Amino acid sequence: MSRIQISTDTTLTIQSMAVPQQEFSKSIFSASHLHPGNFQTKNIRQNQPEWIPLLLLFCILLITWTRVFYPKRMQQIYKASFSNRFIKQLVRDGDLFKERISLALGMVFVVTFSLLIYEFNRQILGLTFPHITGVGLFVLIMAAVLLYQTVKVALIQMLGIIFKTKETTYGYLLNILIFTLFSGPVLLVANILFLYLNSVFLLYFSLIIFMVFFTFRFVKGFFIGTALTKFSYLFLFVYLCSLEILPLLIIIKLLLIHMKSLGG
């Protein structure tokens, strides 16, 4: 018994020879050096309401319909926006005021321009109206745009009857219609870009584009009015400012009053 207790256990030696002892080296992976102070919270990007993609899809379908059934007419409208020669061709081929393409592209302009104003208010101005939000506010803006355009056209026609300038009035209204139909698809592309790229810069850029179109249309309208020799250029300039610029200044003034009341 004493020999058994004194003898060494050879199984340990056999195990060490069969399975050598592992040696660990330094890992190539290092611990993260980030600290809690380096983390920054970001606002979760909110998706657009469901009715906005539906509006954009509706406008795309209208433009596609006009491209399929009225391709020649659309090309004439685009060219007439920058050349008086194509305006004469546009008039010879039919009355643009009574054509379906005018109704379709006019709806595109009203929807896209109203959406531009809606997003400008939502992202920049931040004006709020009691019990009117979301799609209700958009419908209100669209109704205001339609009312503004209707009143302006009716006023121009009435002044044309009073001053007996029927032909020049028709040319001026045709100039407004051409730029309205031309601006709709351009504003649609601008809306898609700044909405889904979530860029305030593109929103400002879209407003600048619209102002450039408005200024160019105003200048063309002035040259259309110069065909009337019985009116001075000063009278014509004041006349156009009263029709185009003064209503916009009144609207801006009302918005500033509303913002001041909210701030107070």
CYANA upper distance limits for C-alpha pairs under 8 A (distance plus 0.5 A):
  1 MET  CA      5 GLN  CA      6.97
  2 SER  CA      6 ILE  CA      6.73
  3 ARG  CA      7 SER  CA      6.61
  9 ASP  CA     13 THR  CA      8.33
 10 THR  CA     14 ILE  CA      6.98
 11 THR  CA     15 GLN  CA      6.68
 12 LEU  CA     16 SER  CA      6.77
 13 THR  CA     17 MET  CA      6.80
 14 ILE  CA     18 ALA  CA      6.71
 15 GLN  CA     19 VAL  CA      6.47
 16 SER  CA     20 PRO  CA      6.04
 16 SER  CA     21 GLN  CA      7.55
 34 LEU  CA     38 ASN  CA      7.07
 35 HIS  CA     39 PHE  CA      8.03
 48 GLN  CA     52 ILE  CA      7.15
 48 GLN  CA     53 PRO  CA      8.19
 48 GLN  CA    195 LEU  CA      8.37
 49 PRO  CA     53 PRO  CA      8.15
 50 GLU  CA     54 LEU  CA      7.27
 51 TRP  CA     55 LEU  CA      6.73
 51 TRP  CA    135 VAL  CA      7.92
 52 ILE  CA     56 LEU  CA      6.83
 53 PRO  CA     57 LEU  CA      6.51
 54 LEU  CA     58 PHE  CA      6.56
 55 LEU  CA     59 CYS  CA      6.82
 55 LEU  CA    111 VAL  CA      7.95
 56 LEU  CA     60 ILE  CA      6.71
 56 LEU  CA    112 THR  CA      8.50
 56 LEU  CA    188 LEU  CA      7.79
 56 LEU  CA    192 ILE  CA      8.18
 57 LEU  CA     61 LEU  CA      6.67
 58 PHE  CA     62 LEU  CA      6.85
 59 CYS  CA     63 ILE  CA      6.76
 59 CYS  CA    107 MET  CA      8.41
 59 CYS  CA    108 VAL  CA      5.89
 59 CYS  CA    111 VAL  CA      8.27
 59 CYS  CA    188 LEU  CA      8.01
 60 ILE  CA     64 THR  CA      6.56
 61 LEU  CA     65 TRP  CA      6.58
 62 LEU  CA     66 THR  CA      6.85
 62 LEU  CA    104 ALA  CA      6.50
 62 LEU  CA    105 LEU  CA      7.73
 62 LEU  CA    108 VAL  CA      7.84
 63 ILE  CA     67 ARG  CA      6.63
 63 ILE  CA    104 ALA  CA      8.02
 63 ILE  CA    105 LEU  CA      7.46
 63 ILE  CA    108 VAL  CA      8.33
 63 ILE  CA    185 PRO  CA      7.86
 64 THR  CA     68 VAL  CA      6.68
 65 TRP  CA     69 PHE  CA      6.68
 65 TRP  CA     70 TYR  CA      8.44
 66 THR  CA     70 TYR  CA      5.59
 66 THR  CA     71 PRO  CA      7.23
 66 THR  CA     74 MET  CA      7.90
 66 THR  CA    101 ILE  CA      6.69
 66 THR  CA    104 ALA  CA      7.99
 67 ARG  CA     71 PRO  CA      5.30
 67 ARG  CA     74 MET  CA      7.56
 70 TYR  CA     74 MET  CA      6.72
 70 TYR  CA    101 ILE  CA      7.74
 71 PRO  CA     75 GLN  CA      6.89
 72 LYS  CA     76 GLN  CA      6.85
 73 ARG  CA     77 ILE  CA      6.79
 73 ARG  CA     90 LEU  CA      8.36
 74 MET  CA     78 TYR  CA      6.80
 75 GLN  CA     79 LYS  CA      6.65
 76 GLN  CA     80 ALA  CA      6.34
 76 GLN  CA     86 PHE  CA      6.92
 76 GLN  CA     87 ILE  CA      8.31
 76 GLN  CA     89 GLN  CA      8.31
 76 GLN  CA     90 LEU  CA      6.76
 77 ILE  CA     81 SER  CA      6.87
 77 ILE  CA     87 ILE  CA      8.45
 77 ILE  CA     90 LEU  CA      7.84
 77 ILE  CA    178 ILE  CA      6.71
 77 ILE  CA    181 LEU  CA      8.05
 77 ILE  CA    182 PHE  CA      7.42
 78 TYR  CA     82 PHE  CA      8.10
 78 TYR  CA    178 ILE  CA      8.47
 78 TYR  CA    182 PHE  CA      6.62
 79 LYS  CA     83 SER  CA      6.67
 79 LYS  CA     86 PHE  CA      6.69
 80 ALA  CA     84 ASN  CA      6.66
 80 ALA  CA     85 ARG  CA      7.77
 80 ALA  CA     86 PHE  CA      5.21
 80 ALA  CA     87 ILE  CA      5.37
 80 ALA  CA     90 LEU  CA      7.94
 80 ALA  CA    178 ILE  CA      7.74
 81 SER  CA     87 ILE  CA      8.42
 81 SER  CA    175 ASN  CA      8.35
 81 SER  CA    178 ILE  CA      6.70
 81 SER  CA    179 PHE  CA      6.69
 81 SER  CA    182 PHE  CA      7.72
 83 SER  CA     87 ILE  CA      7.35
 84 ASN  CA     88 LYS  CA      7.17
 85 ARG  CA     89 GLN  CA      7.24
 86 PHE  CA     90 LEU  CA      6.47
 87 ILE  CA     91 VAL  CA      6.76
 88 LYS  CA     92 ARG  CA      6.72
 89 GLN  CA     93 ASP  CA      6.82
 90 LEU  CA     94 GLY  CA      7.32
 90 LEU  CA     96 LEU  CA      8.13
 91 VAL  CA     95 ASP  CA      6.68
 91 VAL  CA     96 LEU  CA      7.74
 95 ASP  CA     99 GLU  CA      7.33
 96 LEU  CA    102 SER  CA      7.06
 96 LEU  CA    174 LEU  CA      8.49
 97 PHE  CA    102 SER  CA      7.05
 97 PHE  CA    174 LEU  CA      8.43
 97 PHE  CA    177 LEU  CA      8.43
 98 LYS  CA    102 SER  CA      7.89
 99 GLU  CA    103 LEU  CA      7.51
100 ARG  CA    104 ALA  CA      6.80
101 ILE  CA    105 LEU  CA      6.57
102 SER  CA    106 GLY  CA      6.12
102 SER  CA    181 LEU  CA      7.30
103 LEU  CA    107 MET  CA      6.66
104 ALA  CA    108 VAL  CA      6.97
105 LEU  CA    109 PHE  CA      6.77
105 LEU  CA    181 LEU  CA      5.72
105 LEU  CA    182 PHE  CA      8.49
105 LEU  CA    184 GLY  CA      6.86
105 LEU  CA    185 PRO  CA      8.31
106 GLY  CA    110 VAL  CA      6.81
106 GLY  CA    180 THR  CA      7.17
106 GLY  CA    181 LEU  CA      6.20
106 GLY  CA    184 GLY  CA      7.65
107 MET  CA    111 VAL  CA      6.62
108 VAL  CA    112 THR  CA      6.52
108 VAL  CA    184 GLY  CA      5.74
108 VAL  CA    185 PRO  CA      7.57
108 VAL  CA    188 LEU  CA      8.22
109 PHE  CA    113 PHE  CA      6.26
109 PHE  CA    180 THR  CA      6.96
109 PHE  CA    181 LEU  CA      7.21
109 PHE  CA    183 SER  CA      6.98
109 PHE  CA    184 GLY  CA      4.35
109 PHE  CA    185 PRO  CA      7.85
109 PHE  CA    187 LEU  CA      7.90
110 VAL  CA    114 SER  CA      6.42
110 VAL  CA    142 MET  CA      7.09
110 VAL  CA    145 VAL  CA      7.42
110 VAL  CA    146 LEU  CA      7.68
110 VAL  CA    184 GLY  CA      8.11
111 VAL  CA    115 LEU  CA      6.59
111 VAL  CA    142 MET  CA      7.32
112 THR  CA    116 LEU  CA      6.62
112 THR  CA    184 GLY  CA      7.05
112 THR  CA    187 LEU  CA      6.39
112 THR  CA    188 LEU  CA      6.18
112 THR  CA    191 ASN  CA      7.56
113 PHE  CA    117 ILE  CA      6.85
113 PHE  CA    184 GLY  CA      8.11
113 PHE  CA    187 LEU  CA      7.33
114 SER  CA    118 TYR  CA      6.59
114 SER  CA    138 PHE  CA      7.34
114 SER  CA    141 ILE  CA      6.40
114 SER  CA    142 MET  CA      5.73
114 SER  CA    145 VAL  CA      7.54
115 LEU  CA    119 GLU  CA      6.61
115 LEU  CA    138 PHE  CA      7.40
115 LEU  CA    191 ASN  CA      8.15
116 LEU  CA    120 PHE  CA      6.59
116 LEU  CA    187 LEU  CA      8.48
116 LEU  CA    191 ASN  CA      7.23
116 LEU  CA    203 LEU  CA      8.41
116 LEU  CA    207 LEU  CA      8.47
117 ILE  CA    121 ASN  CA      6.69
117 ILE  CA    141 ILE  CA      8.15
118 TYR  CA    122 ARG  CA      6.66
118 TYR  CA    137 LEU  CA      8.14
118 TYR  CA    138 PHE  CA      6.59
118 TYR  CA    141 ILE  CA      7.75
119 GLU  CA    123 GLN  CA      6.35
119 GLU  CA    124 ILE  CA      8.45
120 PHE  CA    124 ILE  CA      5.99
120 PHE  CA    125 LEU  CA      7.05
120 PHE  CA    203 LEU  CA      7.74
121 ASN  CA    125 LEU  CA      5.02
121 ASN  CA    126 GLY  CA      5.75
121 ASN  CA    127 LEU  CA      6.66
122 ARG  CA    126 GLY  CA      5.70
122 ARG  CA    127 LEU  CA      7.86
123 GLN  CA    200 VAL  CA      8.17
127 LEU  CA    259 MET  CA      7.25
128 THR  CA    132 ILE  CA      8.30
128 THR  CA    133 THR  CA      8.25
129 PHE  CA    133 THR  CA      7.78
132 ILE  CA    136 GLY  CA      6.15
132 ILE  CA    137 LEU  CA      5.94
133 THR  CA    137 LEU  CA      5.56
134 GLY  CA    138 PHE  CA      7.01
135 VAL  CA    139 VAL  CA      6.64
136 GLY  CA    140 LEU  CA      6.78
137 LEU  CA    141 ILE  CA      6.72
138 PHE  CA    142 MET  CA      6.65
139 VAL  CA    143 ALA  CA      6.60
140 LEU  CA    144 ALA  CA      6.71
141 ILE  CA    145 VAL  CA      6.74
142 MET  CA    146 LEU  CA      6.75
143 ALA  CA    147 LEU  CA      6.58
144 ALA  CA    148 TYR  CA      6.52
145 VAL  CA    149 GLN  CA      6.71
146 LEU  CA    150 THR  CA      6.57
147 LEU  CA    151 VAL  CA      6.55
148 TYR  CA    152 LYS  CA      6.63
149 GLN  CA    153 VAL  CA      6.68
150 THR  CA    154 ALA  CA      6.65
151 VAL  CA    155 LEU  CA      6.55
152 LYS  CA    156 ILE  CA      6.68
152 LYS  CA    243 LEU  CA      7.57
153 VAL  CA    157 GLN  CA      6.71
153 VAL  CA    173 LEU  CA      7.85
154 ALA  CA    158 MET  CA      6.64
155 LEU  CA    159 LEU  CA      6.67
156 ILE  CA    160 GLY  CA      6.61
156 ILE  CA    169 THR  CA      7.58
156 ILE  CA    173 LEU  CA      8.44
156 ILE  CA    243 LEU  CA      8.36
157 GLN  CA    161 ILE  CA      6.87
157 GLN  CA    169 THR  CA      7.30
158 MET  CA    162 ILE  CA      6.80
159 LEU  CA    163 PHE  CA      6.54
160 GLY  CA    164 LYS  CA      6.08
160 GLY  CA    165 THR  CA      5.42
160 GLY  CA    166 LYS  CA      5.95
160 GLY  CA    168 THR  CA      8.48
160 GLY  CA    169 THR  CA      6.14
161 ILE  CA    165 THR  CA      7.12
161 ILE  CA    166 LYS  CA      7.02
165 THR  CA    169 THR  CA      6.43
166 LYS  CA    170 TYR  CA      6.66
167 GLU  CA    171 GLY  CA      6.87
168 THR  CA    172 TYR  CA      6.67
168 THR  CA    224 ILE  CA      7.47
168 THR  CA    225 GLY  CA      7.19
168 THR  CA    227 ALA  CA      8.15
168 THR  CA    228 LEU  CA      8.14
169 THR  CA    173 LEU  CA      6.62
170 TYR  CA    174 LEU  CA      6.51
171 GLY  CA    175 ASN  CA      6.66
171 GLY  CA    224 ILE  CA      7.53
172 TYR  CA    176 ILE  CA      6.93
172 TYR  CA    221 GLY  CA      6.31
172 TYR  CA    224 ILE  CA      7.05
172 TYR  CA    225 GLY  CA      8.16
173 LEU  CA    177 LEU  CA      6.69
174 LEU  CA    178 ILE  CA      6.58
175 ASN  CA    179 PHE  CA      6.90
175 ASN  CA    217 ARG  CA      7.65
175 ASN  CA    220 LYS  CA      8.09
175 ASN  CA    221 GLY  CA      7.37
176 ILE  CA    180 THR  CA      6.62
176 ILE  CA    217 ARG  CA      7.52
177 LEU  CA    181 LEU  CA      6.66
178 ILE  CA    182 PHE  CA      6.60
179 PHE  CA    183 SER  CA      6.36
179 PHE  CA    213 PHE  CA      7.99
179 PHE  CA    217 ARG  CA      7.35
180 THR  CA    184 GLY  CA      6.97
181 LEU  CA    185 PRO  CA      8.31
182 PHE  CA    186 VAL  CA      7.61
183 SER  CA    187 LEU  CA      6.50
183 SER  CA    210 PHE  CA      8.18
183 SER  CA    213 PHE  CA      8.13
184 GLY  CA    188 LEU  CA      6.71
185 PRO  CA    189 VAL  CA      6.94
186 VAL  CA    190 ALA  CA      6.87
187 LEU  CA    191 ASN  CA      6.46
187 LEU  CA    206 SER  CA      7.73
187 LEU  CA    210 PHE  CA      8.38
188 LEU  CA    192 ILE  CA      6.81
189 VAL  CA    193 LEU  CA      6.81
190 ALA  CA    194 PHE  CA      6.85
190 ALA  CA    202 LEU  CA      8.02
190 ALA  CA    203 LEU  CA      8.27
190 ALA  CA    206 SER  CA      6.36
191 ASN  CA    195 LEU  CA      6.34
191 ASN  CA    203 LEU  CA      8.31
191 ASN  CA    206 SER  CA      8.26
192 ILE  CA    196 TYR  CA      6.53
193 LEU  CA    197 LEU  CA      6.20
193 LEU  CA    198 ASN  CA      8.39
193 LEU  CA    199 SER  CA      8.50
193 LEU  CA    202 LEU  CA      7.69
194 PHE  CA    198 ASN  CA      5.89
194 PHE  CA    199 SER  CA      5.58
194 PHE  CA    200 VAL  CA      7.39
194 PHE  CA    201 PHE  CA      8.41
194 PHE  CA    202 LEU  CA      5.66
194 PHE  CA    203 LEU  CA      6.11
195 LEU  CA    199 SER  CA      7.66
199 SER  CA    203 LEU  CA      7.07
200 VAL  CA    204 TYR  CA      6.84
201 PHE  CA    205 PHE  CA      6.61
202 LEU  CA    206 SER  CA      6.50
203 LEU  CA    207 LEU  CA      6.97
204 TYR  CA    208 ILE  CA      6.79
205 PHE  CA    209 ILE  CA      6.74
206 SER  CA    210 PHE  CA      6.82
207 LEU  CA    211 MET  CA      6.72
208 ILE  CA    212 VAL  CA      6.69
209 ILE  CA    213 PHE  CA      6.84
210 PHE  CA    214 PHE  CA      6.63
211 MET  CA    215 THR  CA      6.57
212 VAL  CA    216 PHE  CA      6.62
213 PHE  CA    217 ARG  CA      6.56
214 PHE  CA    218 PHE  CA      6.61
215 THR  CA    219 VAL  CA      6.75
216 PHE  CA    220 LYS  CA      6.76
217 ARG  CA    221 GLY  CA      6.55
218 PHE  CA    222 PHE  CA      6.74
218 PHE  CA    240 LEU  CA      8.32
218 PHE  CA    244 GLU  CA      8.38
219 VAL  CA    223 PHE  CA      6.95
220 LYS  CA    224 ILE  CA      6.72
221 GLY  CA    225 GLY  CA      6.78
222 PHE  CA    226 THR  CA      6.90
222 PHE  CA    236 LEU  CA      7.73
222 PHE  CA    237 PHE  CA      7.55
222 PHE  CA    240 LEU  CA      7.85
223 PHE  CA    227 ALA  CA      7.71
225 GLY  CA    236 LEU  CA      7.28
226 THR  CA    233 TYR  CA      7.52
226 THR  CA    236 LEU  CA      8.23
231 PHE  CA    235 PHE  CA      6.89
231 PHE  CA    236 LEU  CA      7.15
232 SER  CA    236 LEU  CA      6.77
233 TYR  CA    237 PHE  CA      6.55
234 LEU  CA    238 VAL  CA      6.71
235 PHE  CA    239 TYR  CA      6.52
236 LEU  CA    240 LEU  CA      6.70
237 PHE  CA    241 CYS  CA      6.63
238 VAL  CA    242 SER  CA      6.58
239 TYR  CA    243 LEU  CA      6.95
240 LEU  CA    244 GLU  CA      6.40
240 LEU  CA    245 ILE  CA      8.12
241 CYS  CA    245 ILE  CA      5.38
241 CYS  CA    246 LEU  CA      6.56
242 SER  CA    246 LEU  CA      5.56
242 SER  CA    247 PRO  CA      7.83
243 LEU  CA    247 PRO  CA      7.44
244 GLU  CA    248 LEU  CA      7.60
245 ILE  CA    249 LEU  CA      6.80
246 LEU  CA    250 ILE  CA      6.78
247 PRO  CA    251 ILE  CA      6.80
248 LEU  CA    252 ILE  CA      6.68
249 LEU  CA    253 LYS  CA      6.58
250 ILE  CA    254 LEU  CA      6.75
251 ILE  CA    255 LEU  CA      6.79
252 ILE  CA    256 LEU  CA      6.72
253 LYS  CA    257 ILE  CA      6.75
254 LEU  CA    258 HIS  CA      6.72
255 LEU  CA    259 MET  CA      6.66
256 LEU  CA    260 LYS  CA      6.59
257 ILE  CA    261 SER  CA      6.68
258 HIS  CA    262 LEU  CA      6.81
259 MET  CA    263 GLY  CA      6.66
260 LYS  CA    264 GLY  CA      6.58
